[in-house]
Structures are given as structure tokens and as C-alpha cells.
């Protein structure tokens, strides 16, 4: 069967093995005579899927017992609002480090809820790097410090993280969760839309330190309060059952691959293949991100004029590559090489880039 050379930024490629396993169960899951999306979310068959997804997340990410794992709808964009609604007190400030468009959007939503401060930003340099910050400047009463760990539009990624010893650290990890090992204890909350490395769109994973749940105001609407999900195992209302099933299959696949240590090694190798082409092109390809801030998930680059960029994208599409256009806000080119993008596809793209340079 034909499979596209899929470099979309999200929704993104899913492992072929996962799709084949899901295909087998679309009509008859676990001999129920129903597809997984037809099962009641109160059934024992679905409950097993739900619990397995949580257990595998805890295993792969080594999530401690004093953290809750929640499944919420609305994508990371809803978390931009839920975070300050639950965690930003009336006499506190929320601190944000701006490293791209998504952190800007998170800040914009928090501004509607309470007081915010920009602790650092690289916006004036077109978000080419992760900005330097001084954690000593954050006051003792700060509600939290928010970062976006990987920036899909600009192709930058945090390599080391701020300390959470004084201020709770919250990270939007939508585009690089499950791509490398983490010390979850370094964070007080992690949230991630699933549509990059975790599965299809429709479910958002929230990993939150239990003691933070005490901050959520009781006056919040039920579906905007983290306690609603924590107290009901994310089954207060009907969850996105199909998305959670596919999430569980992706987690099984990651586990069989050798866990996050092996996945990180593969991701490093894939990224190196493309960055080597850029660095060795003598300026034909121009990387957007500074080398010390480069993302392993989203390789962003330009050609030295717009006409050539358009021709590159046209010929790439003709050659079967999908999703190589840069984000509409900045243009250029972008190859998203999430976990499920095979190394062979990355090698084919590298060969195409070399051939295109030689012809032009």
C-alpha cells in the first residue's frame, strides 16, 4: 500500500504498525461485535484501554505517584486558558518565557485571567533561539513560570530547563513529548496535544503535581477545573475514546521500540541527517534556528530567494513529499520529523535536497 512521505507538522504521521492494529479493531474490538469508537466509555473493555494508556504513560515517562495523569479535550489551546484559571491567584503574577507563536498565544489567554509578566523573549530576533533568562528575577510569590519546550513554527527547542525549586514550572510539550527521556520532577505540570508524537488530534495529556490541584477555585465550571478530571479518572463526561485508544497503541509501539532512550537516539540521527545537508550546502539552504537551539522535531530552513523556495516546494510535492511548506506566518520550508517519521523517509528527503541543490 502506498504511504506518503509525510512531514506534516500536525496532525502528523502515525506509526504504520499502529494504524494496522487499529484497522483490525475498527469493526470488532475485543470480540464485542463493536468498533472501539462504538463502545460505552463505562464498559470494562474501554476501561481497560483507558487504564492501559495511563499506565504506559507512567512507565515511559517515569511519572511519580504524586502526579495525576489527565485526559482532556480542547487541545493545548484550551490549556492556555485552563492553566491560569486554575493556578493563577488574584495577588500573583504568571511568568512566561516567549520562544515562539504558541507561547505568545498562551500569554495572551493568561492576560485575560490575571497579571502576567514576560520573563524573557527572543521575538525581536525572529525567535531564532531559546532566550536567556534570569530566574532570580522571578519573585517569590510568582504563580508559575510557563515555557513551550519545542517551537514548531521556528524550529527551536529547549535543551535544558529552568529550575522549579522556587517557582512551579509549567511546560507546553505538545510537539516534543515522548521524543526524549524527561525528569518529570523538574516540572510541576506538563501538557501536550496528542497530534504530534502521542497519537491523533482529540485528546490532550495533562501531567500535574497533585498538590497544585488545591489551587483550583471551586467557582470554576466543572469542565474547566482540573479536579473534575483528577477525581473522576478523566471519565466525568465522555472522553475522546478513539483518540485515547490510538494513544495507547502509540505508547505500546514506543515501549516496543526500546522506550525513550532508543527513541531519542533515533531522533538525534534523523535530525543530524537534515542539518548536515543544510550546514554543508554552502549557504544554499539557510537554517532558521541558531545551532544551539535547533529542534530535533521541526527542521526549519529557507533558500536564498523566494522563487527558489517555491520551486523547491513544487518539485518536492511532485516527488511525493507532503507537508514541507513553512508555517503561513513565516513561510520558508519545514520538515517535521516526529517519532513516527521513518528514518528512510528522512534519508529520501536529504537525497532530494542534495539533488535539488546540485541542479540549481
URBEL-V914205 format. One record per residue. N is the residue number from 1. PHI is phi as a letter, one per 30 degrees, with the letter a starting at -180 (999 if undefined). OMEGA is omega in degrees with one decimal (none if undefined). Layout:
N/PHI/OMEGA
N/PHI/OMEGA
This chain:
1/999/179.5
2/d/174.4
3/b/-178.6
4/d/170.8
5/d/-164.7
6/c/177.1
7/c/179.8
8/d/-178.2
9/d/177.7
10/k/-4.2
11/e/-169.1
12/b/-178.1
13/e/171.1
14/c/179.4
15/e/-178.5
16/e/178.9
17/d/178.6
18/d/-179.3
19/d/178.8
20/d/178.2
21/d/178.7
22/d/-179.5
23/e/-178.9
24/d/-172.9
25/c/-177.4
26/d/-178.1
27/c/-174.3
28/b/-179.2
29/c/174.7
30/h/178.1
31/h/177.2
32/d/-173.4
33/i/179.5
34/b/172.7
35/d/-178.3
36/e/-178.7
37/d/177.8
38/c/-176.0
39/d/171.1
40/d/176.8
41/d/175.2
42/c/-177.9
43/d/179.1
44/d/180.0
45/d/177.8
46/d/-179.7
47/e/179.4
48/d/177.6
49/d/-178.3
50/e/-178.0
51/d/179.1
52/d/179.0
53/d/179.0
54/d/-178.8
55/d/-179.5
56/d/174.7
57/d/178.9
58/d/-179.0
59/d/-173.6
60/d/-177.3
61/c/-178.6
62/h/-177.2
63/d/-179.1
64/d/-177.6
65/d/-178.1
66/d/173.1
67/b/171.8
68/c/172.6
69/c/-174.6
70/c/172.8
71/c/-175.4
72/b/175.4
73/c/176.3
74/j/177.7
75/i/176.5
76/d/-177.9
77/d/175.3
78/d/178.2
79/d/175.7
80/e/178.8
81/c/-175.8
82/d/-178.9
83/e/179.6
84/d/179.8
85/d/-178.1
86/c/-164.9
87/c/-177.9
88/c/-179.6
89/d/-175.3
90/d/-176.7
91/c/-177.5
92/b/173.3
93/c/172.7
94/c/-176.9
95/c/-176.8
96/b/170.5
97/c/-175.8
98/c/179.0
99/b/179.5
100/l/-174.1
101/d/-175.6
102/d/175.2
103/d/174.4
104/d/-178.6
105/d/176.3
106/d/178.4
107/d/-178.5
108/e/179.3
109/d/179.1
110/d/178.2
111/e/-179.1
112/d/-173.5
113/c/-175.7
114/a/-176.6
115/d/179.5
116/b/178.4
117/b/172.3
118/d/-176.8
119/d/178.0
120/a/-178.8
121/a/171.8
122/c/-177.3
123/d/-177.1
124/d/175.9
125/c/176.8
126/h/176.5
127/h/-179.7
128/d/-176.7
129/a/173.0
130/d/-172.7
131/d/173.2
132/d/-178.9
133/b/177.4
134/c/-175.4
135/d/177.8
136/d/-179.8
137/d/-178.6
138/d/-175.9
139/d/-176.8
140/d/-176.9
141/c/178.6
142/d/-178.4
143/d/-179.8
144/a/171.0
145/c/-176.1
146/c/174.5
147/b/170.2
148/c/-166.9
149/d/179.1
150/b/-174.0
151/c/-170.7
152/d/-174.4
153/d/-173.7
154/c/176.2
155/i/176.3
156/c/-174.6
157/a/174.2
158/d/175.0
159/c/172.9
160/b/-171.3
161/c/175.0
162/d/176.5
163/d/174.5
164/c/-177.9
165/d/-178.1
166/c/-174.3
167/b/176.0
168/e/-178.8
169/c/179.4
170/c/-176.5
171/b/166.2
172/d/-178.7
173/c/-173.8
174/e/-171.5
175/c/173.0
176/b/174.1
177/d/179.3
178/i/-179.6
179/c/-176.9
180/a/176.5
181/d/178.3
182/b/165.6
183/c/-174.6
184/e/179.9
185/d/176.8
186/d/-175.7
187/b/173.9
188/c/174.2
189/a/173.5
190/b/171.7
191/b/-174.4
192/a/166.9
193/d/-169.0
194/d/-161.6
195/d/176.2
196/c/-177.7
197/c/-170.8
198/c/-175.8
199/l/179.1
200/d/174.7
201/d/177.0
202/k/178.5
203/b/175.2
204/c/177.5
205/c/174.7
206/b/176.7
207/c/-170.7
208/b/176.2
209/d/-171.8
210/e/-176.6
211/d/176.9
212/d/-178.1
213/d/179.8
214/d/-178.5
215/d/-172.2
216/d/180.0
217/d/-179.9
218/d/-176.9
219/d/179.4
220/d/170.4
221/e/-172.9
222/e/-174.2
223/d/176.1
224/c/-177.6
225/c/-178.8
226/e/-179.1
227/d/177.6
228/e/-179.2
229/d/-178.9
230/d/-176.7
231/d/-176.2
232/b/179.7
233/h/-179.2
234/h/-179.9
235/b/177.9
236/d/173.6
237/b/-179.2
238/d/178.1
239/d/176.6
240/d/-167.5
241/d/-179.5
242/d/179.6
243/d/-179.5
244/d/175.0
245/d/179.4
246/d/173.5
247/e/-179.3
248/d/177.9
249/d/177.2
250/d/179.3
251/d/174.3
252/e/179.9
253/d/179.9
254/d/179.3
255/d/179.9
256/d/178.7
257/d/-178.9
258/j/178.6
259/i/-170.3
260/d/176.8
261/d/179.9
262/d/178.8
263/d/177.6
264/d/-179.9
265/d/178.7
266/d/179.8
267/d/176.5
268/d/-179.4
269/d/179.5
270/d/-179.1
271/d/-179.1
272/d/179.7
273/e/-176.7
274/d/179.8
275/d/175.8
276/d/177.5
277/d/179.9
278/d/-175.3
279/d/-177.8
280/c/-175.5
281/d/179.3
282/h/176.5
283/i/178.1
284/d/172.6
285/c/-175.8
286/c/178.8
287/d/180.0
288/d/-172.3
289/d/169.9
290/d/-173.7
291/e/-177.4
292/d/178.9
293/b/-174.6
294/d/177.5
295/d/171.6
296/d/-176.8
297/c/-175.0
298/b/-179.8
299/c/-176.6
300/c/-178.3
301/a/175.5
302/b/167.6
303/c/-167.7
304/d/166.5
305/a/-172.0
306/d/179.2
307/d/179.9
308/d/176.6
309/d/178.7
310/d/179.9
311/d/176.6
312/e/-177.9
313/d/177.8
314/d/-179.0
315/d/177.8
316/d/178.2
317/d/177.6
318/d/-179.0
319/d/175.6
320/j/179.0
321/d/-176.5
322/c/169.9
323/i/-176.1
324/d/178.1
325/d/176.7
326/d/178.7
327/e/-175.7
328/e/-177.0
329/d/-178.3
330/b/178.7
331/i/-178.3
332/i/-174.7
333/b/-179.5
334/a/173.7
335/c/177.6
336/c/-171.0
337/b/-179.5
338/d/-173.2
339/e/-171.9
340/d/177.1
341/d/-176.8
342/d/178.8
343/d/179.1
344/d/177.9
345/d/177.8
346/d/178.2
347/d/177.5
348/d/177.8
349/d/178.5
350/d/178.9
351/d/177.9
352/d/-179.9
353/d/178.7
354/d/-179.1
355/d/179.9
356/d/178.0
357/d/-177.5
358/d/-179.1
359/d/-172.0
360/b/none
